[in-house]
Amino acid sequence: MIEAVMFWNEPNNKSHWDFEIDPDWERFASMVKLASAAVRAEAPQLTQVLGGISPIDPAFILNMDAKGVLSGLDVIAVHGFPLDWNHWSIDEWPDKLQEIRDVTSLPIWISEVGASTFGAEEIQEFGLKRSAELLIDHVPRIHWYSLYDLPKAWPATTRHREAEGSAYYRHFHMGLLDEDGKPKRALFQFADYTPAFGLCQWFHFEDPRLDDAVAWMRRLGVTYLRTGLSWSDSGRPHYEAWFDRLMTALEPFDVTVTFCFTPEAKGINPHHTSAPRDLAAYADFCAQMVHRYAV
């Protein structure tokens, strides 16, 4: 069921890791090394992935290598959204991958790639087709983001929210289905690219979309998925029941589980992007989840 674990999400993006608290990622590097060792002790067979970076920045990978992080990991992951947020053309995907290959010998996964329907559904259709042409057969994992739109009632995980203008609102239009489960134009085109393409779908705590998502993924021919088990959720009542339900529902797929989001009570600052006060607490959470779901 679980084929891989990913340590954090977009660690070089301030929307996910506060590098004003940890300016050279010293604490992040130490935290990941502790977590990697803890997971390796529980399940040595699991593939370990450095959380997908955004932007695609070889200097960050060199920093992680210099700090000894990469020696314990198996894969580097990257995110790319050239039609929505990145300052590069979709046709530059091969060049962006080469920038990372130039600084590490580890395999590269694309743990998020996508195109929004913010302007028009036809843009997503084009983005899916062109991404497939550029990426299939060039990397072993391609996780399209995402199956569902982010519901408008839920906040997007970003720094400045509405102050970002259209960049913020694009977060709510990344799905192949809208928030009510209505198919968009690119949905059935997506089946042309499975099983080479997988999906990245984040599920909120007690997410009501879970069962429908599983049904759609099976219908579309999806065989692998990336999702998250939020460390922050471990402070909620009955969180284990939700995690059990989520992981049981995803048993038909090869799952990459992302461990991220600091519980407010454990952060240097009371925020999910903060480095934790006790770095080993993150490692303990990762090991507990692996023991529960992968051993």
Secondary structure, DSSP 4 states (H G I P E B T S, - for coil): -EEEEEE-S-TTSTTTS-TTTSTTSHHHHHHHHHHHHHHHHH-TTSEEEEEEESS--HHHHHHHHHTT-GGG-SEEEEEE-TTTT-SS-GGGHHHHHHHHHTT--S-EEEEEE----SS-HHHHHHHHHHHHHHHTTTSS-EEEE-SBPPPTTSPPS-SSGGGGTHHHHGGGG--SB-TTSPBPTTHHHHGGGTTTSEEE----TT-TTHHHHHHHHHHHT--EEEEEEETGGGGSTTHHHHHHHHHHHTTTSEEEEEEE---GGGBSSSSTTSPBSSHHHHHHHHHHHHHHHT-
